[in-house]
């Protein structure tokens, strides 16, 4: 009676360790995906910042041109 009980305990222990390992693997994959998405968002934010700077420069040049045209009249 002692040996089957020992086998049951061993199966439960190794089964639990297997489930724990699978959970850790899934969590690791989710962390990698989250980091990848964060880096992508960081790159997008940098691109948007550059576009905002370019648009600001264009707007300022349009304002200057409009003021010069108004002063020329």
CHARMM-style PDB file with segment names, atoms N, HN, CA, C and O in Angstrom:
ATOM      1  N   UNK     1       0.821  -1.197   0.000  1.00  0.00      PROA
ATOM      2  CA  UNK     1       0.000   0.000   0.000  1.00  0.00      PROA
ATOM      3  C   UNK     1       0.860   1.254   0.000  1.00  0.00      PROA
ATOM      4  O   UNK     1       0.426   2.303  -0.475  1.00  0.00      PROA
ATOM      5  N   UNK     2       2.066   1.157   0.524  1.00  0.00      PROA
ATOM      6  HN  UNK     2       2.419   0.305   0.910  1.00  0.00      PROA
ATOM      7  CA  UNK     2       2.929   2.331   0.594  1.00  0.00      PROA
ATOM      8  C   UNK     2       3.485   2.750  -0.752  1.00  0.00      PROA
ATOM      9  O   UNK     2       3.644   3.944  -1.010  1.00  0.00      PROA
ATOM     10  N   UNK     3       3.787   1.779  -1.624  1.00  0.00      PROA
ATOM     11  HN  UNK     3       3.658   0.810  -1.414  1.00  0.00      PROA
ATOM     12  CA  UNK     3       4.395   2.098  -2.921  1.00  0.00      PROA
ATOM     13  C   UNK     3       3.409   2.821  -3.837  1.00  0.00      PROA
ATOM     14  O   UNK     3       3.786   3.826  -4.440  1.00  0.00      PROA
ATOM     15  N   UNK     4       2.147   2.350  -3.970  1.00  0.00      PROA
ATOM     16  HN  UNK     4       1.842   1.533  -3.481  1.00  0.00      PROA
ATOM     17  CA  UNK     4       1.214   3.078  -4.834  1.00  0.00      PROA
ATOM     18  C   UNK     4       0.958   4.506  -4.338  1.00  0.00      PROA
ATOM     19  O   UNK     4       0.805   5.430  -5.137  1.00  0.00      PROA
ATOM     20  N   UNK     5       0.915   4.676  -3.019  1.00  0.00      PROA
ATOM     21  HN  UNK     5       1.040   3.926  -2.369  1.00  0.00      PROA
ATOM     22  CA  UNK     5       0.708   6.011  -2.471  1.00  0.00      PROA
ATOM     23  C   UNK     5       1.896   6.915  -2.792  1.00  0.00      PROA
ATOM     24  O   UNK     5       1.727   8.097  -3.090  1.00  0.00      PROA
ATOM     25  N   UNK     6       3.089   6.348  -2.727  1.00  0.00      PROA
ATOM     26  HN  UNK     6       3.226   5.388  -2.484  1.00  0.00      PROA
ATOM     27  CA  UNK     6       4.297   7.098  -3.079  1.00  0.00      PROA
ATOM     28  C   UNK     6       4.259   7.501  -4.551  1.00  0.00      PROA
ATOM     29  O   UNK     6       4.616   8.625  -4.904  1.00  0.00      PROA
ATOM     30  N   UNK     7       3.825   6.579  -5.403  1.00  0.00      PROA
ATOM     31  HN  UNK     7       3.535   5.666  -5.117  1.00  0.00      PROA
ATOM     32  CA  UNK     7       3.730   6.887  -6.832  1.00  0.00      PROA
ATOM     33  C   UNK     7       2.705   7.990  -7.094  1.00  0.00      PROA
ATOM     34  O   UNK     7       2.926   8.869  -7.926  1.00  0.00      PROA
ATOM     35  N   UNK     8       1.597   7.936  -6.384  1.00  0.00      PROA
ATOM     36  HN  UNK     8       1.418   7.221  -5.708  1.00  0.00      PROA
ATOM     37  CA  UNK     8       0.574   8.979  -6.534  1.00  0.00      PROA
ATOM     38  C   UNK     8       1.145  10.334  -6.144  1.00  0.00      PROA
ATOM     39  O   UNK     8       0.930  11.332  -6.831  1.00  0.00      PROA
ATOM     40  N   UNK     9       1.875  10.358  -5.033  1.00  0.00      PROA
ATOM     41  HN  UNK     9       2.050   9.547  -4.475  1.00  0.00      PROA
ATOM     42  CA  UNK     9       2.476  11.617  -4.591  1.00  0.00      PROA
ATOM     43  C   UNK     9       3.508  12.129  -5.597  1.00  0.00      PROA
ATOM     44  O   UNK     9       3.558  13.324  -5.889  1.00  0.00      PROA
ATOM     45  N   UNK    10       4.321  11.225  -6.119  1.00  0.00      PROA
ATOM     46  HN  UNK    10       4.280  10.255  -5.882  1.00  0.00      PROA
ATOM     47  CA  UNK    10       5.322  11.628  -7.108  1.00  0.00      PROA
ATOM     48  C   UNK    10       4.671  12.173  -8.377  1.00  0.00      PROA
ATOM     49  O   UNK    10       5.119  13.174  -8.937  1.00  0.00      PROA
ATOM     50  N   UNK    11       3.612  11.505  -8.823  1.00  0.00      PROA
ATOM     51  HN  UNK    11       3.248  10.692  -8.368  1.00  0.00      PROA
ATOM     52  CA  UNK    11       2.891  11.978 -10.016  1.00  0.00      PROA
ATOM     53  C   UNK    11       2.293  13.355  -9.752  1.00  0.00      PROA
ATOM     54  O   UNK    11       2.341  14.230 -10.616  1.00  0.00      PROA
ATOM     55  N   UNK    12       1.733  13.547  -8.572  1.00  0.00      PROA
ATOM     56  HN  UNK    12       1.694  12.835  -7.871  1.00  0.00      PROA
ATOM     57  CA  UNK    12       1.146  14.851  -8.245  1.00  0.00      PROA
ATOM     58  C   UNK    12       2.223  15.934  -8.169  1.00  0.00      PROA
ATOM     59  O   UNK    12       2.013  17.054  -8.634  1.00  0.00      PROA
ATOM     60  N   UNK    13       3.370  15.603  -7.585  1.00  0.00      PROA
ATOM     61  HN  UNK    13       3.541  14.693  -7.208  1.00  0.00      PROA
ATOM     62  CA  UNK    13       4.456  16.581  -7.469  1.00  0.00      PROA
ATOM     63  C   UNK    13       4.976  16.958  -8.855  1.00  0.00      PROA
ATOM     64  O   UNK    13       5.091  18.139  -9.180  1.00  0.00      PROA
ATOM     65  N   UNK    14       5.291  15.944  -9.673  1.00  0.00      PROA
ATOM     66  HN  UNK    14       5.197  14.984  -9.409  1.00  0.00      PROA
ATOM     67  CA  UNK    14       5.832  16.244 -10.999  1.00  0.00      PROA
ATOM     68  C   UNK    14       4.780  16.887 -11.904  1.00  0.00      PROA
ATOM     69  O   UNK    14       5.106  17.730 -12.740  1.00  0.00      PROA
ATOM     70  N   UNK    15       3.535  16.490 -11.736  1.00  0.00      PROA
ATOM     71  HN  UNK    15       3.270  15.805 -11.057  1.00  0.00      PROA
ATOM     72  CA  UNK    15       2.460  17.143 -12.492  1.00  0.00      PROA
ATOM     73  C   UNK    15       2.330  18.608 -12.123  1.00  0.00      PROA
ATOM     74  O   UNK    15       2.163  19.464 -12.991  1.00  0.00      PROA
ATOM     75  N   UNK    16       2.409  18.893 -10.834  1.00  0.00      PROA
ATOM     76  HN  UNK    16       2.545  18.198 -10.129  1.00  0.00      PROA
ATOM     77  CA  UNK    16       2.340  20.284 -10.374  1.00  0.00      PROA
ATOM     78  C   UNK    16       3.524  21.091 -10.892  1.00  0.00      PROA
ATOM     79  O   UNK    16       3.366  22.238 -11.309  1.00  0.00      PROA
ATOM     80  N   UNK    17       4.713  20.485 -10.863  1.00  0.00      PROA
ATOM     81  HN  UNK    17       4.841  19.553 -10.524  1.00  0.00      PROA
ATOM     82  CA  UNK    17       5.896  21.169 -11.399  1.00  0.00      PROA
ATOM     83  C   UNK    17       5.756  21.423 -12.899  1.00  0.00      PROA
ATOM     84  O   UNK    17       6.174  22.467 -13.399  1.00  0.00      PROA
ATOM     85  N   UNK    18       5.169  20.472 -13.606  1.00  0.00      PROA
ATOM     86  HN  UNK    18       4.829  19.624 -13.199  1.00  0.00      PROA
ATOM     87  CA  UNK    18       4.939  20.656 -15.044  1.00  0.00      PROA
ATOM     88  C   UNK    18       3.980  21.799 -15.319  1.00  0.00      PROA
ATOM     89  O   UNK    18       4.218  22.622 -16.203  1.00  0.00      PROA
ATOM     90  N   UNK    19       2.897  21.848 -14.558  1.00  0.00      PROA
ATOM     91  HN  UNK    19       2.704  21.180 -13.840  1.00  0.00      PROA
ATOM     92  CA  UNK    19       1.930  22.940 -14.719  1.00  0.00      PROA
ATOM     93  C   UNK    19       2.580  24.279 -14.387  1.00  0.00      PROA
ATOM     94  O   UNK    19       2.359  25.272 -15.081  1.00  0.00      PROA
ATOM     95  N   UNK    20       3.373  24.303 -13.334  1.00  0.00      PROA
ATOM     96  HN  UNK    20       3.552  23.496 -12.770  1.00  0.00      PROA
ATOM     97  CA  UNK    20       4.078  25.525 -12.953  1.00  0.00      PROA
ATOM     98  C   UNK    20       5.037  25.971 -14.053  1.00  0.00      PROA
ATOM     99  O   UNK    20       5.126  27.160 -14.358  1.00  0.00      PROA
ATOM    100  N   UNK    21       5.750  25.022 -14.645  1.00  0.00      PROA
ATOM    101  HN  UNK    21       5.678  24.056 -14.397  1.00  0.00      PROA
ATOM    102  CA  UNK    21       6.676  25.349 -15.737  1.00  0.00      PROA
ATOM    103  C   UNK    21       5.924  25.888 -16.948  1.00  0.00      PROA
ATOM    104  O   UNK    21       6.379  26.837 -17.586  1.00  0.00      PROA
ATOM    105  N   UNK    22       4.780  25.293 -17.272  1.00  0.00      PROA
ATOM    106  HN  UNK    22       4.410  24.521 -16.755  1.00  0.00      PROA
ATOM    107  CA  UNK    22       3.984  25.789 -18.399  1.00  0.00      PROA
ATOM    108  C   UNK    22       3.461  27.200 -18.133  1.00  0.00      PROA
ATOM    109  O   UNK    22       3.447  28.040 -19.032  1.00  0.00      PROA
ATOM    110  N   UNK    23       3.036  27.453 -16.910  1.00  0.00      PROA
ATOM    111  HN  UNK    23       3.047  26.770 -16.180  1.00  0.00      PROA
ATOM    112  CA  UNK    23       2.569  28.803 -16.553  1.00  0.00      PROA
ATOM    113  C   UNK    23       3.705  29.818 -16.655  1.00  0.00      PROA
ATOM    114  O   UNK    23       3.511  30.931 -17.143  1.00  0.00      PROA
ATOM    115  N   UNK    24       4.885  29.429 -16.193  1.00  0.00      PROA
ATOM    116  HN  UNK    24       5.044  28.525 -15.796  1.00  0.00      PROA
ATOM    117  CA  UNK    24       6.042  30.327 -16.265  1.00  0.00      PROA
ATOM    118  C   UNK    24       6.415  30.605 -17.717  1.00  0.00      PROA
ATOM    119  O   UNK    24       6.757  31.735 -18.063  1.00  0.00      PROA
ATOM    120  N   UNK    25       6.351  29.590 -18.562  1.00  0.00      PROA
ATOM    121  HN  UNK    25       6.073  28.672 -18.281  1.00  0.00      PROA
ATOM    122  CA  UNK    25       6.660  29.770 -19.980  1.00  0.00      PROA
ATOM    123  C   UNK    25       5.664  30.714 -20.641  1.00  0.00      PROA
ATOM    124  O   UNK    25       6.049  31.587 -21.419  1.00  0.00      PROA
ATOM    125  N   UNK    26       4.396  30.538 -20.331  1.00  0.00      PROA
ATOM    126  HN  UNK    26       4.084  29.829 -19.699  1.00  0.00      PROA
ATOM    127  CA  UNK    26       3.374  31.423 -20.904  1.00  0.00      PROA
ATOM    128  C   UNK    26       3.568  32.857 -20.424  1.00  0.00      PROA
ATOM    129  O   UNK    26       3.446  33.800 -21.206  1.00  0.00      PROA
ATOM    130  N   UNK    27       3.867  33.018 -19.148  1.00  0.00      PROA
ATOM    131  HN  UNK    27       3.966  32.252 -18.513  1.00  0.00      PROA
ATOM    132  CA  UNK    27       4.115  34.352 -18.603  1.00  0.00      PROA
ATOM    133  C   UNK    27       5.327  34.982 -19.274  1.00  0.00      PROA
ATOM    134  O   UNK    27       5.302  36.171 -19.591  1.00  0.00      PROA
ATOM    135  N   UNK    28       6.382  34.215 -19.497  1.00  0.00      PROA
ATOM    136  HN  UNK    28       6.403  33.248 -19.240  1.00  0.00      PROA
ATOM    137  CA  UNK    28       7.587  34.717 -20.160  1.00  0.00      PROA
ATOM    138  C   UNK    28       7.260  35.201 -21.574  1.00  0.00      PROA
ATOM    139  O   UNK    28       7.743  36.250 -21.999  1.00  0.00      PROA
ATOM    140  N   UNK    29       6.441  34.439 -22.301  1.00  0.00      PROA
ATOM    141  HN  UNK    29       6.048  33.586 -21.956  1.00  0.00      PROA
ATOM    142  CA  UNK    29       6.044  34.840 -23.659  1.00  0.00      PROA
ATOM    143  C   UNK    29       5.236  36.132 -23.628  1.00  0.00      PROA
ATOM    144  O   UNK    29       5.417  36.999 -24.483  1.00  0.00      PROA
ATOM    145  N   UNK    30       4.356  36.263 -22.659  1.00  0.00      PROA
ATOM    146  HN  UNK    30       4.209  35.559 -21.964  1.00  0.00      PROA
ATOM    147  CA  UNK    30       3.561  37.484 -22.554  1.00  0.00      PROA
ATOM    148  C   UNK    30       4.436  38.681 -22.217  1.00  0.00      PROA
ATOM    149  O   UNK    30       4.204  39.780 -22.719  1.00  0.00      PROA
ATOM    150  N   UNK    31       5.434  38.480 -21.375  1.00  0.00      PROA
ATOM    151  HN  UNK    31       5.623  37.587 -20.967  1.00  0.00      PROA
ATOM    152  CA  UNK    31       6.354  39.568 -21.031  1.00  0.00      PROA
ATOM    153  C   UNK    31       7.138  39.989 -22.268  1.00  0.00      PROA
ATOM    154  O   UNK    31       7.315  41.183 -22.510  1.00  0.00      PROA
ATOM    155  N   UNK    32       7.613  39.015 -23.058  1.00  0.00      PROA
ATOM    156  HN  UNK    32       7.469  38.045 -22.862  1.00  0.00      PROA
ATOM    157  CA  UNK    32       8.338  39.342 -24.282  1.00  0.00      PROA
ATOM    158  C   UNK    32       7.445  40.119 -25.244  1.00  0.00      PROA
ATOM    159  O   UNK    32       7.892  41.093 -25.849  1.00  0.00      PROA
ATOM    160  N   UNK    33       6.191  39.703 -25.393  1.00  0.00      PROA
ATOM    161  HN  UNK    33       5.827  38.911 -24.901  1.00  0.00      PROA
ATOM    162  CA  UNK    33       5.269  40.393 -26.293  1.00  0.00      PROA
ATOM    163  C   UNK    33       4.998  41.812 -25.805  1.00  0.00      PROA
ATOM    164  O   UNK    33       4.909  42.739 -26.610  1.00  0.00      PROA
ATOM    165  N   UNK    34       4.869  41.984 -24.502  1.00  0.00      PROA
ATOM    166  HN  UNK    34       4.941  41.231 -23.848  1.00  0.00      PROA
ATOM    167  CA  UNK    34       4.622  43.311 -23.937  1.00  0.00      PROA
ATOM    168  C   UNK    34       5.821  44.220 -24.148  1.00  0.00      PROA
ATOM    169  O   UNK    34       5.659  45.391 -24.493  1.00  0.00      PROA
ATOM    170  N   UNK    35       7.022  43.694 -23.945  1.00  0.00      PROA
ATOM    171  HN  UNK    35       7.153  42.743 -23.665  1.00  0.00      PROA
ATOM    172  CA  UNK    35       8.227  44.494 -24.177  1.00  0.00      PROA
ATOM    173  C   UNK    35       8.335  44.891 -25.641  1.00  0.00      PROA
ATOM    174  O   UNK    35       8.688  46.028 -25.956  1.00  0.00      PROA
ATOM    175  N   UNK    36       8.036  43.968 -26.524  1.00  0.00      PROA
ATOM    176  HN  UNK    36       7.749  43.044 -26.268  1.00  0.00      PROA
ATOM    177  CA  UNK    36       8.094  44.253 -27.957  1.00  0.00      PROA
ATOM    178  C   UNK    36       7.095  45.348 -28.324  1.00  0.00      PROA
ATOM    179  O   UNK    36       7.421  46.261 -29.083  1.00  0.00      PROA
ATOM    180  N   UNK    37       5.893  45.258 -27.792  1.00  0.00      PROA
ATOM    181  HN  UNK    37       5.628  44.517 -27.176  1.00  0.00      PROA
ATOM    182  CA  UNK    37       4.879  46.284 -28.061  1.00  0.00      PROA
ATOM    183  C   UNK    37       5.295  47.628 -27.484  1.00  0.00      PROA
ATOM    184  O   UNK    37       5.048  48.668 -28.095  1.00  0.00      PROA
ATOM    185  N   UNK    38       5.922  47.618 -26.319  1.00  0.00      PROA
ATOM    186  HN  UNK    38       6.122  46.773 -25.822  1.00  0.00      PROA
ATOM    187  CA  UNK    38       6.371  48.872 -25.706  1.00  0.00      PROA
ATOM    188  C   UNK    38       7.452  49.533 -26.554  1.00  0.00      PROA
ATOM    189  O   UNK    38       7.432  50.751 -26.737  1.00  0.00      PROA
ATOM    190  N   UNK    39       8.393  48.750 -27.073  1.00  0.00      PROA
ATOM    191  HN  UNK    39       8.409  47.761 -26.924  1.00  0.00      PROA
ATOM    192  CA  UNK    39       9.432  49.323 -27.934  1.00  0.00      PROA
ATOM    193  C   UNK    39       8.836  49.864 -29.225  1.00  0.00      PROA
ATOM    194  O   UNK    39       9.274  50.899 -29.728  1.00  0.00      PROA
ATOM    195  N   UNK    40       7.834  49.163 -29.767  1.00  0.00      PROA
ATOM    196  HN  UNK    40       7.479  48.322 -29.358  1.00  0.00      PROA
ATOM    197  CA  UNK    40       7.176  49.644 -30.984  1.00  0.00      PROA
ATOM    198  C   UNK    40       6.458  50.965 -30.718  1.00  0.00      PROA
ATOM    199  O   UNK    40       6.528  51.887 -31.531  1.00  0.00      PROA
ATOM    200  N   UNK    41       5.771  51.057 -29.587  1.00  0.00      PROA
ATOM    201  HN  UNK    41       5.714  50.309 -28.927  1.00  0.00      PROA
ATOM    202  CA  UNK    41       5.091  52.303 -29.235  1.00  0.00      PROA
ATOM    203  C   UNK    41       6.089  53.429 -29.001  1.00  0.00      PROA
ATOM    204  O   UNK    41       5.821  54.580 -29.346  1.00  0.00      PROA
ATOM    205  N   UNK    42       7.231  53.104 -28.421  1.00  0.00      PROA
ATOM    206  HN  UNK    42       7.449  52.169 -28.141  1.00  0.00      PROA
ATOM    207  CA  UNK    42       8.275  54.109 -28.205  1.00  0.00      PROA
ATOM    208  C   UNK    42       8.770  54.650 -29.545  1.00  0.00      PROA
ATOM    209  O   UNK    42       8.952  55.858 -29.701  1.00  0.00      PROA
ATOM    210  N   UNK    43       8.985  53.760 -30.506  1.00  0.00      PROA
ATOM    211  HN  UNK    43       8.837  52.780 -30.379  1.00  0.00      PROA
ATOM    212  CA  UNK    43       9.424  54.189 -31.832  1.00  0.00      PROA
ATOM    213  C   UNK    43       8.357  55.037 -32.514  1.00  0.00      PROA
ATOM    214  O   UNK    43       8.674  56.045 -33.146  1.00  0.00      PROA
ATOM    215  N   UNK    44       7.107  54.635 -32.391  1.00  0.00      PROA
ATOM    216  HN  UNK    44       6.850  53.817 -31.877  1.00  0.00      PROA
ATOM    217  CA  UNK    44       6.015  55.426 -32.979  1.00  0.00      PROA
ATOM    218  C   UNK    44       5.932  56.807 -32.355  1.00  0.00      PROA
ATOM    219  O   UNK    44       5.724  57.800 -33.054  1.00  0.00      PROA
ATOM    220  N   UNK    45       6.093  56.871 -31.048  1.00  0.00      PROA
ATOM    221  HN  UNK    45       6.262  56.064 -30.481  1.00  0.00      PROA
ATOM    222  CA  UNK    45       6.045  58.163 -30.360  1.00  0.00      PROA
ATOM    223  C   UNK    45       7.185  59.059 -30.827  1.00  0.00      PROA
ATOM    224  O   UNK    45       6.995  60.263 -30.999  1.00  0.00      PROA
ATOM    225  N   UNK    46       8.362  58.488 -31.033  1.00  0.00      PROA
ATOM    226  HN  UNK    46       8.517  57.510 -30.894  1.00  0.00      PROA
ATOM    227  CA  UNK    46       9.493  59.273 -31.531  1.00  0.00      PROA
ATOM    228  C   UNK    46       9.210  59.786 -32.940  1.00  0.00      PROA
ATOM    229  O   UNK    46       9.515  60.935 -33.258  1.00  0.00      PROA
ATOM    230  N   UNK    47       8.628  58.935 -33.785  1.00  0.00      PROA
ATOM    231  HN  UNK    47       8.380  58.001 -33.527  1.00  0.00      PROA
ATOM    232  CA  UNK    47       8.275  59.362 -35.140  1.00  0.00      PROA
ATOM    233  C   UNK    47       7.235  60.475 -35.110  1.00  0.00      PROA
ATOM    234  O   UNK    47       7.332  61.448 -35.858  1.00  0.00      PROA
ATOM    235  N   UNK    48       6.246  60.325 -34.245  1.00  0.00      PROA
ATOM    236  HN  UNK    48       6.167  59.535 -33.637  1.00  0.00      PROA
ATOM    237  CA  UNK    48       5.225  61.369 -34.139  1.00  0.00      PROA
ATOM    238  C   UNK    48       5.824  62.675 -33.631  1.00  0.00      PROA
ATOM    239  O   UNK    48       5.421  63.751 -34.073  1.00  0.00      PROA
ATOM    240  N   UNK    49       6.769  62.598 -32.720  1.00  0.00      PROA
ATOM    241  HN  UNK    49       7.097  61.724 -32.360  1.00  0.00      PROA
ATOM    242  CA  UNK    49       7.448  63.797 -32.234  1.00  0.00      PROA
ATOM    243  C   UNK    49       8.196  64.498 -33.350  1.00  0.00      PROA
ATOM    244  O   UNK    49       8.176  65.725 -33.440  1.00  0.00      PROA
ATOM    245  N   UNK    50       8.858  63.722 -34.205  1.00  0.00      PROA
ATOM    246  HN  UNK    50       8.874  62.725 -34.131  1.00  0.00      PROA
ATOM    247  CA  UNK    50       9.558  64.312 -35.346  1.00  0.00      PROA
ATOM    248  C   UNK    50       8.583  64.971 -36.313  1.00  0.00      PROA
ATOM    249  O   UNK    50       8.852  66.057 -36.825  1.00  0.00      PROA
ATOM    250  N   UNK    51       7.453  64.319 -36.562  1.00  0.00      PROA
ATOM    251  HN  UNK    51       7.234  63.437 -36.146  1.00  0.00      PROA
ATOM    252  CA  UNK    51       6.451  64.892 -37.466  1.00  0.00      PROA
ATOM    253  C   UNK    51       5.869  66.174 -36.894  1.00  0.00      PROA
ATOM    254  O   UNK    51       5.625  67.130 -37.630  1.00  0.00      PROA
ATOM    255  N   UNK    52       5.648  66.200 -35.590  1.00  0.00      PROA
ATOM    256  HN  UNK    52       5.847  65.423 -34.992  1.00  0.00      PROA
ATOM    257  CA  UNK    52       5.131  67.413 -34.947  1.00  0.00      PROA
ATOM    258  C   UNK    52       6.125  68.550 -35.106  1.00  0.00      PROA
ATOM    259  O   UNK    52       5.734  69.687 -35.371  1.00  0.00      PROA
ATOM    260  N   UNK    53       7.399  68.254 -34.947  1.00  0.00      PROA
ATOM    261  HN  UNK    53       7.717  67.330 -34.732  1.00  0.00      PROA
ATOM    262  CA  UNK    53       8.430  69.286 -35.111  1.00  0.00      PROA
ATOM    263  C   UNK    53       8.436  69.823 -36.535  1.00  0.00      PROA
ATOM    264  O   UNK    53       8.520  71.033 -36.747  1.00  0.00      PROA
ATOM    265  N   UNK    54       8.348  68.927 -37.508  1.00  0.00      PROA
ATOM    266  HN  UNK    54       8.280  67.945 -37.336  1.00  0.00      PROA
ATOM    267  CA  UNK    54       8.320  69.354 -38.906  1.00  0.00      PROA
ATOM    268  C   UNK    54       7.091  70.215 -39.192  1.00  0.00      PROA
ATOM    269  O   UNK    54       7.186  71.244 -39.861  1.00  0.00      PROA
ATOM    270  N   UNK    55       5.944  69.786 -38.682  1.00  0.00      PROA
ATOM    271  HN  UNK    55       5.866  68.950 -38.138  1.00  0.00      PROA
ATOM    272  CA  UNK    55       4.718  70.558 -38.913  1.00  0.00      PROA
ATOM    273  C   UNK    55       4.778  71.913 -38.223  1.00  0.00      PROA
ATOM    274  O   UNK    55       4.260  72.898 -38.749  1.00  0.00      PROA
ATOM    275  N   UNK    56       5.396  71.973 -37.064  1.00  0.00      PROA
ATOM    276  HN  UNK    56       5.817  71.173 -36.636  1.00  0.00      PROA
ATOM    277  CA  UNK    56       5.549  73.248 -36.357  1.00  0.00      PROA
ATOM    278  C   UNK    56       6.419  74.198 -37.164  1.00  0.00      PROA
ATOM    279  O   UNK    56       6.107  75.384 -37.275  1.00  0.00      PROA
ATOM    280  N   UNK    57       7.504  73.688 -37.726  1.00  0.00      PROA
ATOM    281  HN  UNK    57       7.757  72.724 -37.635  1.00  0.00      PROA
ATOM    282  CA  UNK    57       8.369  74.519 -38.555  1.00  0.00      PROA
ATOM    283  C   UNK    57       7.623  75.028 -39.780  1.00  0.00      PROA
ATOM    284  O   UNK    57       7.759  76.194 -40.150  1.00  0.00      PROA
ATOM    285  N   UNK    58       6.839  74.164 -40.410  1.00  0.00      PROA
ATOM    286  HN  UNK    58       6.729  73.216 -40.109  1.00  0.00      PROA
ATOM    287  CA  UNK    58       6.055  74.586 -41.579  1.00  0.00      PROA
ATOM    288  C   UNK    58       5.049  75.663 -41.196  1.00  0.00      PROA
ATOM    289  O   UNK    58       4.885  76.655 -41.905  1.00  0.00      PROA
ATOM    290  N   UNK    59       4.385  75.460 -40.079  1.00  0.00      PROA
ATOM    291  HN  UNK    59       4.518  74.654 -39.503  1.00  0.00      PROA
ATOM    292  CA  UNK    59       3.387  76.426 -39.634  1.00  0.00      PROA
ATOM    293  C   UNK    59       4.034  77.770 -39.355  1.00  0.00      PROA
ATOM    294  O   UNK    59       3.474  78.812 -39.696  1.00  0.00      PROA
ATOM    295  N   UNK    60       5.204  77.759 -38.740  1.00  0.00      PROA
ATOM    296  HN  UNK    60       5.660  76.913 -38.463  1.00  0.00      PROA
ATOM    297  CA  UNK    60       5.911  79.006 -38.458  1.00  0.00      PROA
ATOM    298  C   UNK    60       6.315  79.699 -39.751  1.00  0.00      PROA
ATOM    299  O   UNK    60       6.221  80.923 -39.844  1.00  0.00      PROA
ATOM    300  N   UNK    61       6.762  78.944 -40.750  1.00  0.00      PROA
ATOM    301  HN  UNK    61       6.839  77.950 -40.674  1.00  0.00      PROA
ATOM    302  CA  UNK    61       7.146  79.563 -42.018  1.00  0.00      PROA
ATOM    303  C   UNK    61       5.927  80.125 -42.736  1.00  0.00      PROA
ATOM    304  O   UNK    61       6.025  81.158 -43.397  1.00  0.00      PROA
ATOM    305  N   UNK    62       4.782  79.465 -42.617  1.00  0.00      PROA
ATOM    306  HN  UNK    62       4.702  78.625 -42.080  1.00  0.00      PROA
ATOM    307  CA  UNK    62       3.548  79.987 -43.215  1.00  0.00      PROA
ATOM    308  C   UNK    62       3.133  81.266 -42.503  1.00  0.00      PROA
ATOM    309  O   UNK    62       2.707  82.225 -43.148  1.00  0.00      PROA
ATOM    310  N   UNK    63       3.254  81.290 -41.176  1.00  0.00      PROA
ATOM    311  HN  UNK    63       3.601  80.511 -40.653  1.00  0.00      PROA
ATOM    312  CA  UNK    63       2.921  82.499 -40.420  1.00  0.00      PROA
ATOM    313  C   UNK    63       3.824  83.656 -40.814  1.00  0.00      PROA
ATOM    314  O   UNK    63       3.354  84.781 -40.979  1.00  0.00      PROA
ATOM    315  N   UNK    64       5.098  83.396 -40.963  1.00  0.00      PROA
ATOM    316  HN  UNK    64       5.481  82.481 -40.829  1.00  0.00      PROA
ATOM    317  CA  UNK    64       6.047  84.446 -41.362  1.00  0.00      PROA
ATOM    318  C   UNK    64       5.702  84.951 -42.752  1.00  0.00      PROA
ATOM    319  O   UNK    64       5.710  86.159 -42.991  1.00  0.00      PROA
ATOM    320  N   UNK    65       5.399  84.045 -43.667  1.00  0.00      PROA
ATOM    321  HN  UNK    65       5.392  83.065 -43.472  1.00  0.00      PROA
ATOM    322  CA  UNK    65       5.035  84.451 -45.026  1.00  0.00      PROA
ATOM    323  C   UNK    65       3.755  85.276 -45.015  1.00  0.00      PROA
ATOM    324  O   UNK    65       3.646  86.253 -45.756  1.00  0.00      PROA
ATOM    325  N   UNK    66       2.797  84.902 -44.194  1.00  0.00      PROA
ATOM    326  HN  UNK    66       2.886  84.109 -43.592  1.00  0.00      PROA
ATOM    327  CA  UNK    66       1.542  85.660 -44.112  1.00  0.00      PROA
ATOM    328  C   UNK    66       1.790  87.045 -43.536  1.00  0.00      PROA
ATOM    329  O   UNK    66       1.200  88.017 -44.008  1.00  0.00      PROA
ATOM    330  N   UNK    67       2.637  87.159 -42.543  1.00  0.00      PROA
ATOM    331  HN  UNK    67       3.117  86.369 -42.159  1.00  0.00      PROA
ATOM    332  CA  UNK    67       2.956  88.471 -41.964  1.00  0.00      PROA
ATOM    333  C   UNK    67       3.681  89.350 -42.972  1.00  0.00      PROA
ATOM    334  O   UNK    67       3.397  90.544 -43.075  1.00  0.00      PROA
ATOM    335  N   UNK    68       4.609  88.771 -43.709  1.00  0.00      PROA
ATOM    336  HN  UNK    68       4.840  87.802 -43.625  1.00  0.00      PROA
ATOM    337  CA  UNK    68       5.317  89.543 -44.726  1.00  0.00      PROA
ATOM    338  C   UNK    68       4.357  90.020 -45.808  1.00  0.00      PROA
ATOM    339  O   UNK    68       4.454  91.153 -46.278  1.00  0.00      PROA
ATOM    340  N   UNK    69       3.436  89.157 -46.197  1.00  0.00      PROA
ATOM    341  HN  UNK    69       3.357  88.236 -45.815  1.00  0.00      PROA
ATOM    342  CA  UNK    69       2.450  89.546 -47.208  1.00  0.00      PROA
ATOM    343  C   UNK    69       1.544  90.641 -46.675  1.00  0.00      PROA
ATOM    344  O   UNK    69       1.178  91.556 -47.412  1.00  0.00      PROA
ATOM    345  N   UNK    70       1.176  90.558 -45.399  1.00  0.00      PROA
ATOM    346  HN  UNK    70       1.473  89.814 -44.800  1.00  0.00      PROA
ATOM    347  CA  UNK    70       0.316  91.589 -44.804  1.00  0.00      PROA
ATOM    348  C   UNK    70       1.070  92.907 -44.689  1.00  0.00      PROA
ATOM    349  O   UNK    70       0.481  93.967 -44.896  1.00  0.00      PROA
ATOM    350  N   UNK    71       2.344  92.867 -44.367  1.00  0.00      PROA
ATOM    351  HN  UNK    71       2.823  92.005 -44.198  1.00  0.00      PROA
ATOM    352  CA  UNK    71       3.147  94.084 -44.252  1.00  0.00      PROA
ATOM    353  C   UNK    71       3.427  94.697 -45.611  1.00  0.00      PROA
ATOM    354  O   UNK    71       3.597  95.912 -45.712  1.00  0.00      PROA
ATOM    355  N   UNK    72       3.478  93.889 -46.652  1.00  0.00      PROA
ATOM    356  HN  UNK    72       3.339  92.902 -46.570  1.00  0.00      PROA
ATOM    357  CA  UNK    72       3.761  94.394 -47.997  1.00  0.00      PROA
ATOM    358  C   UNK    72       2.577  95.161 -48.555  1.00  0.00      PROA
ATOM    359  O   UNK    72       2.745  95.962 -49.474  1.00  0.00      PROA
ATOM    360  N   UNK    73       1.411  94.940 -48.035  1.00  0.00      PROA
ATOM    361  HN  UNK    73       1.275  94.289 -47.288  1.00  0.00      PROA
ATOM    362  CA  UNK    73       0.210  95.628 -48.552  1.00  0.00      PROA
ATOM    363  C   UNK    73       0.104  97.000 -48.061  1.00  0.00      PROA
ATOM    364  OT1 UNK    73      -0.845  97.706 -48.402  1.00  0.00      PROA
TER     365      UNK     73
END
